[in-house]
Amino acid sequence: MAQALAFFQAQGPYIVILFIQFVYAGMALFSKLAIDEGMSPFVFVVYRQGIATLVIAPFAYFVERKKAPPVSFALLCKIFSIALCGITLSLNLFNVALKNTTATMASASTNAIPAITFIMAVILRMEKISVKHSFGVAKLVGSVICVSGAIMVAFYKGSPIMSTSHRPSIQTDHHVSDLHEVLSRFELVKGSLLMLAANTAWSLWLIFQGLLLQAYPAKVHLTAIQCFFSCIQSAILAVILDRNPDSWKLGWDIHLLSVLYCGVIVTGLSYWLQIWCIEKKGPVFTALFAPVSLLITVIFSAFLWKEMLHWGSVGGGLLLVGGLYLVSWGKKKEERLAESGNIMSSKA
């Protein structure tokens, strides 16, 4: 027992962070399955956030009820606005984008979030860029590479890595075939741009979240409130954009399984596990494992949808991962120098 406990203390963060990447890969796959099976992307968000609220609220009450400060009306308005800008907008754009793109693209695009967050923080003057230090150059170059990779995945498909040997025996009209290809590429580009917009909204939420935690440090309470607001906001959006009452019906099918998975496992369980990993190893450690979910998604997508990898996607994915590691290395180097007192500020 003592040996098992010692092993988990040493290797636990690695085991847990790998499990989290499987969870995130499952989020893209289950969401894609549900939406492809006809579920409204807007209704999906309503159910997901509603279930997440029901899961997190009891923990918020029992864990933080004594130390959670009271919420003023002004602070409540700020939480409402940040939930609308970040969670509601991001999740709805993400699910709409899934209708026009692939789960692999969805997973790949999330690797650009650290770089997008850094760029937005610089624009908002919350971060400073200094080319006098190697970590400042690394963060700047890594951000450019990361965003370039995301653009490459969105706009450049390239030739397939493996061409299929099976050809259709019936001759099809070349004009019809070309038209379908153009429409397919248009939908893919539209979905990719929507996915990037969703990640930008999420990056903005991450920035404001840090400021919000300074005013209201009760993390679980804050998460529960934002999930509740997001559920209400998404419900209003769904009623406006989807007038079909049948869209709200849930049966014992992939729709119910997907919303339960995203609400309970992704928002509920992985939230606690990720906080635990950050406390043990820091935020950079968590970010470094983000590409693992992309690899898992690629493998499962090949079996579920017979997705064929293209050189453009592979090249863009490599740029995304490389840029992510440069940004993470620069941030880690900056933190170490700041702790040792070699630089005046941790901002670079």
C-alpha angles and dihedrals in degrees: 000000000000091000092050091050092049090049092052092048089054100037101021097098091053092049093046096046091051089051089051091054089053088051092052092046088051090052092060092043097046092044091050092048094050095047093045088053090059105268115147110250090218095051089046090061092048093054093041094052092042092054091044090054092051090050098046100037096072091050090049091052099046099035103039107019093108099044101034110108120227116270117237122212091248091052091046089055090051092050090048092051094046091048089051094048097041116023103026097041094040097049095044092049089046093054094043089051090053089065090063103033141036134271088242091058090047091053093043094051093057088068088069093061096090091051094044090048091051093048092049091048089054091049090050089047092241090120130038128212119224121180089189090084129055092230091056091052091046093053092047096046092041091053092051092048092047094051090044089055091051091050090048092052089049100047109021119063102166127183121320117264092225120026118213118245093210113092125184112257094212117080112235129201108270092214091054090046092050091048092052090049093051091048091047092052091046091053091047092051091046091050092047092051091049089050091052089049089052091051091048090053090049091049089053089051090052091053094049091042091066090053092045093053089057090059095039113022097180096108099186094046090048092050092049092050092049092048090051093049091046091052092053093044092048091048090056090047092049092051090051098044101033114045095173110109090200089067089075095057117109125193135175092285144097090294093063093040092052097050091045091050094048094042100043106025103030102036099025110036102024091051091063094041093050092049088051092051092048091051091050102040108007134248095286091060089054093049094050091064095051094099090061090074089054091054091049091048092050092053096048093042090056089058099038102042102012088239113187117218117232128202091242092058092046093048093047091047091052090050090049093051093043092049091047092054092048092051091046092048092049092049092048092048090049092051092050093050091046091052092049091049095241092128129040097230138021089229116098 
